[in-house]
Structure formats: structure tokens, C-alpha cells
């Protein structure tokens, strides 16, 4: 077993609905994916600039494509999160 396998459980333990926050596990996960995709897209922008400085068009194209993929994933996570939060707010209003 590698060190990474020892540190990383193969199955994420279920925390139930009590995550220690007001959000569900799923919403927290969406926020996390959104954050990490935006950070990755930002890093790819720097990598594009580095590749441009090096005159490496192949890497410019690759890092730009990676940036676009990360931005698309971030947009999808944002849409899903917005819809889920709107649904939760609507359900909360109906309970009141």
C-alpha cells in the first residue's frame, strides 16, 4: 500500500446531515469543487503566460484548454449550487 493510499480512505465516511455547518454535505462539496476549479483556472492563466513567455505554443494551447475546462466545471458547480440553494429557500418558505 502506498503512503497516499494509507492517508486517503477508499470510501469517504458518511457524516450524516451534521457537518458542523449549516450546509449539507452535497452543498459543501459543490462549494469546494467551485473553489478548486476557480483556483485551477487561475493557475492555468499563469501557466499560459509562462508558456507564452517561453514561446511554447503547444503548451499555451494546452494550458488555455485546461483553463477553459476548469471554468466550465466552475460554472456548472455554480449553477447547481444556486439551484439547490434556491430550492432549499423555497422549501423553507413553504414550511413557514
Phi and psi in radians as a Rosetta constraint file:
Dihedral C 1 N 2 CA 2 C 2 CIRCULARHARMONIC -1.338 0.35
Dihedral N 2 CA 2 C 2 N 3 CIRCULARHARMONIC 2.896 0.35
Dihedral C 2 N 3 CA 3 C 3 CIRCULARHARMONIC -1.087 0.35
Dihedral N 3 CA 3 C 3 N 4 CIRCULARHARMONIC -0.660 0.35
Dihedral C 3 N 4 CA 4 C 4 CIRCULARHARMONIC -1.111 0.35
Dihedral N 4 CA 4 C 4 N 5 CIRCULARHARMONIC -0.756 0.35
Dihedral C 4 N 5 CA 5 C 5 CIRCULARHARMONIC -1.106 0.35
Dihedral N 5 CA 5 C 5 N 6 CIRCULARHARMONIC -0.601 0.35
Dihedral C 5 N 6 CA 6 C 6 CIRCULARHARMONIC -1.197 0.35
Dihedral N 6 CA 6 C 6 N 7 CIRCULARHARMONIC -0.611 0.35
Dihedral C 6 N 7 CA 7 C 7 CIRCULARHARMONIC -1.466 0.35
Dihedral N 7 CA 7 C 7 N 8 CIRCULARHARMONIC -0.436 0.35
Dihedral C 7 N 8 CA 8 C 8 CIRCULARHARMONIC -1.911 0.35
Dihedral N 8 CA 8 C 8 N 9 CIRCULARHARMONIC 1.966 0.35
Dihedral C 8 N 9 CA 9 C 9 CIRCULARHARMONIC -1.136 0.35
Dihedral N 9 CA 9 C 9 N 10 CIRCULARHARMONIC 2.522 0.35
Dihedral C 9 N 10 CA 10 C 10 CIRCULARHARMONIC -1.260 0.35
Dihedral N 10 CA 10 C 10 N 11 CIRCULARHARMONIC -0.471 0.35
Dihedral C 10 N 11 CA 11 C 11 CIRCULARHARMONIC -2.216 0.35
Dihedral N 11 CA 11 C 11 N 12 CIRCULARHARMONIC 2.209 0.35
Dihedral C 11 N 12 CA 12 C 12 CIRCULARHARMONIC -1.186 0.35
Dihedral N 12 CA 12 C 12 N 13 CIRCULARHARMONIC 2.225 0.35
Dihedral C 12 N 13 CA 13 C 13 CIRCULARHARMONIC -1.144 0.35
Dihedral N 13 CA 13 C 13 N 14 CIRCULARHARMONIC 2.463 0.35
Dihedral C 13 N 14 CA 14 C 14 CIRCULARHARMONIC -1.313 0.35
Dihedral N 14 CA 14 C 14 N 15 CIRCULARHARMONIC 2.285 0.35
Dihedral C 14 N 15 CA 15 C 15 CIRCULARHARMONIC -1.761 0.35
Dihedral N 15 CA 15 C 15 N 16 CIRCULARHARMONIC -0.010 0.35
Dihedral C 15 N 16 CA 16 C 16 CIRCULARHARMONIC 1.216 0.35
Dihedral N 16 CA 16 C 16 N 17 CIRCULARHARMONIC -2.693 0.35
Dihedral C 16 N 17 CA 17 C 17 CIRCULARHARMONIC -1.589 0.35
Dihedral N 17 CA 17 C 17 N 18 CIRCULARHARMONIC -0.195 0.35
Dihedral C 17 N 18 CA 18 C 18 CIRCULARHARMONIC -1.606 0.35
Dihedral N 18 CA 18 C 18 N 19 CIRCULARHARMONIC 1.635 0.35
Dihedral C 18 N 19 CA 19 C 19 CIRCULARHARMONIC -1.676 0.35
Dihedral N 19 CA 19 C 19 N 20 CIRCULARHARMONIC -0.010 0.35
Dihedral C 19 N 20 CA 20 C 20 CIRCULARHARMONIC 1.496 0.35
Dihedral N 20 CA 20 C 20 N 21 CIRCULARHARMONIC -0.007 0.35
Dihedral C 20 N 21 CA 21 C 21 CIRCULARHARMONIC -2.227 0.35
Dihedral N 21 CA 21 C 21 N 22 CIRCULARHARMONIC 3.034 0.35
Dihedral C 21 N 22 CA 22 C 22 CIRCULARHARMONIC -1.398 0.35
Dihedral N 22 CA 22 C 22 N 23 CIRCULARHARMONIC -0.132 0.35
Dihedral C 22 N 23 CA 23 C 23 CIRCULARHARMONIC -1.723 0.35
Dihedral N 23 CA 23 C 23 N 24 CIRCULARHARMONIC 2.700 0.35
Dihedral C 23 N 24 CA 24 C 24 CIRCULARHARMONIC -1.280 0.35
Dihedral N 24 CA 24 C 24 N 25 CIRCULARHARMONIC 2.849 0.35
Dihedral C 24 N 25 CA 25 C 25 CIRCULARHARMONIC -0.943 0.35
Dihedral N 25 CA 25 C 25 N 26 CIRCULARHARMONIC -0.752 0.35
Dihedral C 25 N 26 CA 26 C 26 CIRCULARHARMONIC -1.135 0.35
Dihedral N 26 CA 26 C 26 N 27 CIRCULARHARMONIC -0.747 0.35
Dihedral C 26 N 27 CA 27 C 27 CIRCULARHARMONIC -1.172 0.35
Dihedral N 27 CA 27 C 27 N 28 CIRCULARHARMONIC -0.704 0.35
Dihedral C 27 N 28 CA 28 C 28 CIRCULARHARMONIC -1.050 0.35
Dihedral N 28 CA 28 C 28 N 29 CIRCULARHARMONIC -0.749 0.35
Dihedral C 28 N 29 CA 29 C 29 CIRCULARHARMONIC -1.092 0.35
Dihedral N 29 CA 29 C 29 N 30 CIRCULARHARMONIC -0.715 0.35
Dihedral C 29 N 30 CA 30 C 30 CIRCULARHARMONIC -1.106 0.35
Dihedral N 30 CA 30 C 30 N 31 CIRCULARHARMONIC -0.731 0.35
Dihedral C 30 N 31 CA 31 C 31 CIRCULARHARMONIC -1.065 0.35
Dihedral N 31 CA 31 C 31 N 32 CIRCULARHARMONIC -0.737 0.35
Dihedral C 31 N 32 CA 32 C 32 CIRCULARHARMONIC -1.102 0.35
Dihedral N 32 CA 32 C 32 N 33 CIRCULARHARMONIC -0.806 0.35
Dihedral C 32 N 33 CA 33 C 33 CIRCULARHARMONIC -1.090 0.35
Dihedral N 33 CA 33 C 33 N 34 CIRCULARHARMONIC -0.755 0.35
Dihedral C 33 N 34 CA 34 C 34 CIRCULARHARMONIC -1.005 0.35
Dihedral N 34 CA 34 C 34 N 35 CIRCULARHARMONIC -0.863 0.35
Dihedral C 34 N 35 CA 35 C 35 CIRCULARHARMONIC -1.033 0.35
Dihedral N 35 CA 35 C 35 N 36 CIRCULARHARMONIC -0.869 0.35
Dihedral C 35 N 36 CA 36 C 36 CIRCULARHARMONIC -1.188 0.35
Dihedral N 36 CA 36 C 36 N 37 CIRCULARHARMONIC -0.608 0.35
Dihedral C 36 N 37 CA 37 C 37 CIRCULARHARMONIC -1.146 0.35
Dihedral N 37 CA 37 C 37 N 38 CIRCULARHARMONIC -0.736 0.35
Dihedral C 37 N 38 CA 38 C 38 CIRCULARHARMONIC -1.150 0.35
Dihedral N 38 CA 38 C 38 N 39 CIRCULARHARMONIC -0.692 0.35
Dihedral C 38 N 39 CA 39 C 39 CIRCULARHARMONIC -1.109 0.35
Dihedral N 39 CA 39 C 39 N 40 CIRCULARHARMONIC -0.724 0.35
Dihedral C 39 N 40 CA 40 C 40 CIRCULARHARMONIC -1.148 0.35
Dihedral N 40 CA 40 C 40 N 41 CIRCULARHARMONIC -0.717 0.35
Dihedral C 40 N 41 CA 41 C 41 CIRCULARHARMONIC -1.097 0.35
Dihedral N 41 CA 41 C 41 N 42 CIRCULARHARMONIC -0.708 0.35
Dihedral C 41 N 42 CA 42 C 42 CIRCULARHARMONIC -1.107 0.35
Dihedral N 42 CA 42 C 42 N 43 CIRCULARHARMONIC -0.759 0.35
Dihedral C 42 N 43 CA 43 C 43 CIRCULARHARMONIC -1.093 0.35
Dihedral N 43 CA 43 C 43 N 44 CIRCULARHARMONIC -0.733 0.35
Dihedral C 43 N 44 CA 44 C 44 CIRCULARHARMONIC -1.082 0.35
Dihedral N 44 CA 44 C 44 N 45 CIRCULARHARMONIC -0.583 0.35
Dihedral C 44 N 45 CA 45 C 45 CIRCULARHARMONIC -1.065 0.35
Dihedral N 45 CA 45 C 45 N 46 CIRCULARHARMONIC -0.710 0.35
Dihedral C 45 N 46 CA 46 C 46 CIRCULARHARMONIC -1.165 0.35
Dihedral N 46 CA 46 C 46 N 47 CIRCULARHARMONIC -0.689 0.35
Dihedral C 46 N 47 CA 47 C 47 CIRCULARHARMONIC -1.133 0.35
Dihedral N 47 CA 47 C 47 N 48 CIRCULARHARMONIC -0.632 0.35
Dihedral C 47 N 48 CA 48 C 48 CIRCULARHARMONIC -1.068 0.35
Dihedral N 48 CA 48 C 48 N 49 CIRCULARHARMONIC -0.816 0.35
Dihedral C 48 N 49 CA 49 C 49 CIRCULARHARMONIC -1.074 0.35
Dihedral N 49 CA 49 C 49 N 50 CIRCULARHARMONIC -0.720 0.35
Dihedral C 49 N 50 CA 50 C 50 CIRCULARHARMONIC -1.101 0.35
Dihedral N 50 CA 50 C 50 N 51 CIRCULARHARMONIC -0.755 0.35
Dihedral C 50 N 51 CA 51 C 51 CIRCULARHARMONIC -1.171 0.35
Dihedral N 51 CA 51 C 51 N 52 CIRCULARHARMONIC -0.649 0.35
Dihedral C 51 N 52 CA 52 C 52 CIRCULARHARMONIC -1.099 0.35
Dihedral N 52 CA 52 C 52 N 53 CIRCULARHARMONIC -0.769 0.35
Dihedral C 52 N 53 CA 53 C 53 CIRCULARHARMONIC -1.052 0.35
Dihedral N 53 CA 53 C 53 N 54 CIRCULARHARMONIC -0.582 0.35
Dihedral C 53 N 54 CA 54 C 54 CIRCULARHARMONIC -1.471 0.35
Dihedral N 54 CA 54 C 54 N 55 CIRCULARHARMONIC -0.124 0.35
Dihedral C 54 N 55 CA 55 C 55 CIRCULARHARMONIC 1.247 0.35
Dihedral N 55 CA 55 C 55 N 56 CIRCULARHARMONIC 0.450 0.35
Dihedral C 55 N 56 CA 56 C 56 CIRCULARHARMONIC -1.768 0.35
Dihedral N 56 CA 56 C 56 N 57 CIRCULARHARMONIC 1.590 0.35
Dihedral C 56 N 57 CA 57 C 57 CIRCULARHARMONIC -1.116 0.35
Dihedral N 57 CA 57 C 57 N 58 CIRCULARHARMONIC -0.565 0.35
Dihedral C 57 N 58 CA 58 C 58 CIRCULARHARMONIC -1.107 0.35
Dihedral N 58 CA 58 C 58 N 59 CIRCULARHARMONIC -0.774 0.35
Dihedral C 58 N 59 CA 59 C 59 CIRCULARHARMONIC -1.256 0.35
Dihedral N 59 CA 59 C 59 N 60 CIRCULARHARMONIC -0.577 0.35
Dihedral C 59 N 60 CA 60 C 60 CIRCULARHARMONIC -1.002 0.35
Dihedral N 60 CA 60 C 60 N 61 CIRCULARHARMONIC -0.850 0.35
Dihedral C 60 N 61 CA 61 C 61 CIRCULARHARMONIC -1.087 0.35
Dihedral N 61 CA 61 C 61 N 62 CIRCULARHARMONIC -0.775 0.35
Dihedral C 61 N 62 CA 62 C 62 CIRCULARHARMONIC -1.082 0.35
Dihedral N 62 CA 62 C 62 N 63 CIRCULARHARMONIC -0.886 0.35
Dihedral C 62 N 63 CA 63 C 63 CIRCULARHARMONIC -1.183 0.35
Dihedral N 63 CA 63 C 63 N 64 CIRCULARHARMONIC -0.555 0.35
Dihedral C 63 N 64 CA 64 C 64 CIRCULARHARMONIC -1.184 0.35
Dihedral N 64 CA 64 C 64 N 65 CIRCULARHARMONIC -0.713 0.35
Dihedral C 64 N 65 CA 65 C 65 CIRCULARHARMONIC -1.093 0.35
Dihedral N 65 CA 65 C 65 N 66 CIRCULARHARMONIC -0.757 0.35
Dihedral C 65 N 66 CA 66 C 66 CIRCULARHARMONIC -1.072 0.35
Dihedral N 66 CA 66 C 66 N 67 CIRCULARHARMONIC -0.713 0.35
Dihedral C 66 N 67 CA 67 C 67 CIRCULARHARMONIC -1.078 0.35
Dihedral N 67 CA 67 C 67 N 68 CIRCULARHARMONIC -0.757 0.35
Dihedral C 67 N 68 CA 68 C 68 CIRCULARHARMONIC -1.119 0.35
Dihedral N 68 CA 68 C 68 N 69 CIRCULARHARMONIC -0.721 0.35
Dihedral C 68 N 69 CA 69 C 69 CIRCULARHARMONIC -1.068 0.35
Dihedral N 69 CA 69 C 69 N 70 CIRCULARHARMONIC -0.807 0.35
Dihedral C 69 N 70 CA 70 C 70 CIRCULARHARMONIC -1.100 0.35
Dihedral N 70 CA 70 C 70 N 71 CIRCULARHARMONIC -0.698 0.35
Dihedral C 70 N 71 CA 71 C 71 CIRCULARHARMONIC -1.147 0.35
Dihedral N 71 CA 71 C 71 N 72 CIRCULARHARMONIC -0.659 0.35
Dihedral C 71 N 72 CA 72 C 72 CIRCULARHARMONIC -1.135 0.35
Dihedral N 72 CA 72 C 72 N 73 CIRCULARHARMONIC -0.748 0.35
Dihedral C 72 N 73 CA 73 C 73 CIRCULARHARMONIC -1.102 0.35
Dihedral N 73 CA 73 C 73 N 74 CIRCULARHARMONIC -0.710 0.35
Dihedral C 73 N 74 CA 74 C 74 CIRCULARHARMONIC -1.101 0.35
Dihedral N 74 CA 74 C 74 N 75 CIRCULARHARMONIC -0.727 0.35
Dihedral C 74 N 75 CA 75 C 75 CIRCULARHARMONIC -1.100 0.35
Dihedral N 75 CA 75 C 75 N 76 CIRCULARHARMONIC -0.735 0.35
Dihedral C 75 N 76 CA 76 C 76 CIRCULARHARMONIC -1.145 0.35
Dihedral N 76 CA 76 C 76 N 77 CIRCULARHARMONIC -0.746 0.35
Dihedral C 76 N 77 CA 77 C 77 CIRCULARHARMONIC -1.088 0.35
Dihedral N 77 CA 77 C 77 N 78 CIRCULARHARMONIC -0.716 0.35
Dihedral C 77 N 78 CA 78 C 78 CIRCULARHARMONIC -1.081 0.35
Dihedral N 78 CA 78 C 78 N 79 CIRCULARHARMONIC -0.767 0.35
Dihedral C 78 N 79 CA 79 C 79 CIRCULARHARMONIC -1.098 0.35
Dihedral N 79 CA 79 C 79 N 80 CIRCULARHARMONIC -0.813 0.35
Dihedral C 79 N 80 CA 80 C 80 CIRCULARHARMONIC -1.085 0.35
Dihedral N 80 CA 80 C 80 N 81 CIRCULARHARMONIC -0.757 0.35
Dihedral C 80 N 81 CA 81 C 81 CIRCULARHARMONIC -1.123 0.35
Dihedral N 81 CA 81 C 81 N 82 CIRCULARHARMONIC -0.783 0.35
Dihedral C 81 N 82 CA 82 C 82 CIRCULARHARMONIC -1.048 0.35
Dihedral N 82 CA 82 C 82 N 83 CIRCULARHARMONIC -0.758 0.35
Dihedral C 82 N 83 CA 83 C 83 CIRCULARHARMONIC -1.139 0.35
Dihedral N 83 CA 83 C 83 N 84 CIRCULARHARMONIC -0.758 0.35
Dihedral C 83 N 84 CA 84 C 84 CIRCULARHARMONIC -1.154 0.35
Dihedral N 84 CA 84 C 84 N 85 CIRCULARHARMONIC -0.673 0.35
Dihedral C 84 N 85 CA 85 C 85 CIRCULARHARMONIC -1.190 0.35
Dihedral N 85 CA 85 C 85 N 86 CIRCULARHARMONIC -0.675 0.35
Dihedral C 85 N 86 CA 86 C 86 CIRCULARHARMONIC -1.128 0.35
Dihedral N 86 CA 86 C 86 N 87 CIRCULARHARMONIC -0.742 0.35
Dihedral C 86 N 87 CA 87 C 87 CIRCULARHARMONIC -1.083 0.35
Dihedral N 87 CA 87 C 87 N 88 CIRCULARHARMONIC -0.729 0.35
Dihedral C 87 N 88 CA 88 C 88 CIRCULARHARMONIC -1.145 0.35
Dihedral N 88 CA 88 C 88 N 89 CIRCULARHARMONIC -0.713 0.35
Dihedral C 88 N 89 CA 89 C 89 CIRCULARHARMONIC -1.135 0.35
Dihedral N 89 CA 89 C 89 N 90 CIRCULARHARMONIC -0.698 0.35
Dihedral C 89 N 90 CA 90 C 90 CIRCULARHARMONIC -1.126 0.35
Dihedral N 90 CA 90 C 90 N 91 CIRCULARHARMONIC -0.765 0.35
Dihedral C 90 N 91 CA 91 C 91 CIRCULARHARMONIC -1.114 0.35
Dihedral N 91 CA 91 C 91 N 92 CIRCULARHARMONIC -0.670 0.35
Dihedral C 91 N 92 CA 92 C 92 CIRCULARHARMONIC -1.155 0.35
Dihedral N 92 CA 92 C 92 N 93 CIRCULARHARMONIC -0.700 0.35
Dihedral C 92 N 93 CA 93 C 93 CIRCULARHARMONIC -1.129 0.35
Dihedral N 93 CA 93 C 93 N 94 CIRCULARHARMONIC -0.636 0.35
Dihedral C 93 N 94 CA 94 C 94 CIRCULARHARMONIC -1.211 0.35
Dihedral N 94 CA 94 C 94 N 95 CIRCULARHARMONIC -0.537 0.35
Dihedral C 94 N 95 CA 95 C 95 CIRCULARHARMONIC -1.288 0.35
Dihedral N 95 CA 95 C 95 N 96 CIRCULARHARMONIC -0.398 0.35
